[in-house]
Amino acid sequence: MPTATTAAREIALTRQPRFPFERALLALALFTLIATPVLLFGLVLPSDPERQQIALSKLVSDPRLYLLLATLPLCLYVPWRLRHHESLRLNDRSIYYTPPFSWWPKAAFAIAWQDLDRAELAPACGAFATPMFELRLHSKGRCHRLHPLQWFALQITWQQHMARRGFRRRDPASAFATSELGRQLVARGIAVSTPQRVHSGFDLFANSASKAVVITLLLLLCYALIDAVLVQQRFLDFSPVPLLALLTILGGAGAIAILFRAQVPLAESAGVGLLFGLAFSAASYPGLLRLNQCTDWNGGETTPYVRQADGRFVAAPLPVIEVEALEPFWDQVATGQRYPFTLYCGSLGVCQLDEAPVNDDMREFYRQRDNR
């Protein structure tokens, strides 16, 4: 049973310290999130009740709104749970760690100071040759790892808040000595072996396979960005999300297999493979558009569509085209009037809309309206 003196000397550290003005910033963020829709409907949108009704119906039917409402409490709960339930406590007899959740990857542990065999700073696993390090506590044949620069007192200053992001230091001994965990261990007479220089054990760009995967990843991202800017097309009546998700899994799994076969560590292989899968998926969407366009042997066909009362354009048997109902450009197209759209229907069996002519007409419309 700890004495009153021991309990008084207990120090609690956390990875989620409270910094100055935190509550004010959170209140400002919540106010902005709540006030933005009010300002949108009250100031930005025109006073036309029909348009306001259209905007309100689109907002209510947008699944992103409900996703936001579902994730907002989660985003508030997780930091609160990390701050109040995850802790690293040190007293005169032991050091013990409490995870925030029962399913947390790092399990709870308690080490009595007399059972501590040794404590050392060692390189941490990283994808790049960066001087990141970790504190390893060896006790009874087990090793517990901590990143000492991540743990702070419950209340920190603004300078500490700005500096706590620098988890990589070139002088681990000095960085550890100035950290909160390092000062507490030194105050309790715990000796920690500190190497002069610390580097991670794997250089991502020293491996030819990982270097090729990273370069390919960057090229895919550049292609996706350039294609999205220069070519304005989209699929009609076809959702590519399931296909893109499958391509992400296949691309990531293929990259991981290649990297792991080239003796890249599993952590680095998984990280780079995930990024490659996302880049492959991002480049696949414009790639599918180009493939479908190039395999339309008749070329793009311009078809007159008829505007319906609900604002959509139809031309059987082609897919229905939905436009932005709040766009003033479409007000000039009355119900029952025709408007030409250019479509490509290639070997993928779906049609895609070429929005470049529509965007040209919009620019001309606003140019004439502004010059009146």
JONORJO-V842246 format. One record per residue. RES is the residue in one small letter. SS is DSSP state (H for helix, E for strand, - for the rest). OMEGA is omega as a letter, one per 20 degrees, with the letter a starting at -180 (999 if undefined). Layout:
# JONORJO-V842246
res: <RES/RES>
ss: <SS/SS>
omega: <OMEGA/OMEGA>
This chain:
# JONORJO-V842246
res: <m/p/t/a/t/t/a/a/r/e/i/a/l/t/r/q/p/r/f/p/f/e/r/a/l/l/a/l/a/l/f/t/l/i/a/t/p/v/l/l/f/g/l/v/l/p/s/d/p/e/r/q/q/i/a/l/s/k/l/v/s/d/p/r/l/y/l/l/l/a/t/l/p/l/c/l/y/v/p/w/r/l/r/h/h/e/s/l/r/l/n/d/r/s/i/y/y/t/p/p/f/s/w/w/p/k/a/a/f/a/i/a/w/q/d/l/d/r/a/e/l/a/p/a/c/g/a/f/a/t/p/m/f/e/l/r/l/h/s/k/g/r/c/h/r/l/h/p/l/q/w/f/a/l/q/i/t/w/q/q/h/m/a/r/r/g/f/r/r/r/d/p/a/s/a/f/a/t/s/e/l/g/r/q/l/v/a/r/g/i/a/v/s/t/p/q/r/v/h/s/g/f/d/l/f/a/n/s/a/s/k/a/v/v/i/t/l/l/l/l/l/c/y/a/l/i/d/a/v/l/v/q/q/r/f/l/d/f/s/p/v/p/l/l/a/l/l/t/i/l/g/g/a/g/a/i/a/i/l/f/r/a/q/v/p/l/a/e/s/a/g/v/g/l/l/f/g/l/a/f/s/a/a/s/y/p/g/l/l/r/l/n/q/c/t/d/w/n/g/g/e/t/t/p/y/v/r/q/a/d/g/r/f/v/a/a/p/l/p/v/i/e/v/e/a/l/e/p/f/w/d/q/v/a/t/g/q/r/y/p/f/t/l/y/c/g/s/l/g/v/c/q/l/d/e/a/p/v/n/d/d/m/r/e/f/y/r/q/r/d/n/r>
ss: <-/-/-/H/H/H/H/H/-/-/E/E/E/E/-/-/-/E/-/-/-/H/H/H/H/H/H/H/H/H/H/H/H/H/H/H/H/H/H/H/H/H/H/H/-/-/-/-/H/H/H/H/H/H/H/H/H/H/H/H/H/-/H/H/H/H/H/H/H/H/H/H/H/H/H/H/H/H/H/H/H/H/H/H/H/-/E/E/E/E/-/-/-/E/E/E/E/E/-/-/-/-/-/-/-/-/-/-/E/E/E/E/H/H/H/E/E/E/E/E/E/E/E/-/-/-/-/-/-/-/-/-/E/E/E/E/E/E/E/-/-/E/E/E/E/E/-/H/H/H/-/E/E/-/E/-/-/H/H/H/H/H/H/-/-/-/-/-/-/-/-/H/H/H/H/H/H/H/-/H/H/H/H/H/H/H/H/-/-/-/-/-/E/-/-/-/-/-/-/-/-/-/-/H/H/H/-/H/H/H/H/H/H/H/H/H/H/H/H/H/H/H/H/H/H/H/H/H/H/H/-/-/E/E/E/E/-/-/-/-/H/H/H/H/H/H/H/H/H/H/H/H/H/H/H/H/H/H/H/H/H/-/-/-/-/H/H/H/H/H/H/H/H/H/H/H/H/H/H/H/H/H/H/H/H/H/H/H/H/H/H/H/H/H/-/-/-/-/-/-/E/E/E/E/E/E/E/-/-/-/-/-/E/E/-/-/-/-/-/-/E/-/-/-/-/-/-/H/H/H/H/H/-/-/-/-/-/E/E/E/E/E/E/E/E/-/-/-/-/-/E/E/E/E/-/H/H/H/H/H/H/H/H/H/H/H/H/H/H/H/-/->
omega: <a/r/r/r/r/a/a/a/r/a/r/r/a/r/r/a/r/a/a/r/a/a/r/r/r/r/r/r/r/r/r/a/a/a/a/r/r/r/r/a/a/a/a/a/r/a/r/a/a/r/r/r/r/r/r/r/r/r/a/a/a/a/r/r/a/r/r/r/r/a/a/r/r/r/r/a/a/r/r/r/r/a/a/a/r/a/r/a/r/r/a/a/a/r/a/a/r/r/a/a/r/a/a/a/r/a/r/r/r/a/r/a/a/r/a/a/r/r/a/r/a/r/r/r/r/a/a/a/a/a/r/a/a/r/a/r/a/a/r/r/r/a/r/a/r/r/a/a/r/a/a/r/a/r/r/r/r/r/r/r/r/a/a/r/a/a/a/a/r/r/a/a/r/r/r/a/a/a/a/r/r/r/a/r/r/r/r/r/r/r/r/r/a/r/a/r/a/r/r/a/a/r/a/a/r/r/a/a/r/r/r/r/r/r/r/r/a/r/r/r/r/r/a/a/a/a/r/a/a/a/a/r/r/r/r/r/r/r/a/a/r/r/r/r/r/r/r/a/a/r/r/r/r/r/r/r/r/a/a/r/r/r/r/a/a/a/r/r/a/a/r/r/r/r/r/r/r/r/r/r/r/r/a/a/r/r/r/r/r/r/r/r/a/r/r/a/r/a/r/r/r/a/r/r/a/r/r/a/r/r/r/r/a/r/a/j/a/a/r/r/r/a/r/a/a/a/a/a/a/r/a/r/a/r/a/r/a/r/a/r/r/a/r/r/a/a/r/r/r/r/r/a/r/a/a/r/r/r/r/r/r/r/r/r/a/r/r/a/a/a/r/999>
